[in-house]
Amino acid sequence: MIKKLHDIGLRSEHAYTAAVASIGLSMFTWAASLRAEPGRGLDRADRWGIFVGEWAPTFFGLGLALSHYEQEEGSLMGKAHADGARKRDVVGA
């Protein structure tokens, strides 16, 4: 599944961005539910916030899996170095 997602263009950065965005969206839906449905109470708003908040760990996990795949494939380090090898700075050399 991870290979398939990578092949269609999804990268770890995309998944991490979606995770951070879902955290913000969770707070927004909680606040919006509190204002839009005043008679429903705090419990209803909490349910909306938690529902959207469950997406963040999924996106973070997907980002980690894609990152591991990119490292194995060499495309993650290939962005920084043309040969895909990690360069180390030697202090004092």
PEGI-V435026 format. One line per field, one symbol per residue. burial: I if it has 9 or more other C-alpha atoms within 8 Angstrom, else O. Layout:
# PEGI-V435026
burial=???
This chain:
# PEGI-V435026
burial=OOOOIIOOOIIIOIIIOIIIOIIOIIIIIIIIIIOOOOOOIOOIIIIIIIIIIOIIOIIIOIIIIIIOIIIOOIIIIIOOIOOIOOOOOOOOO
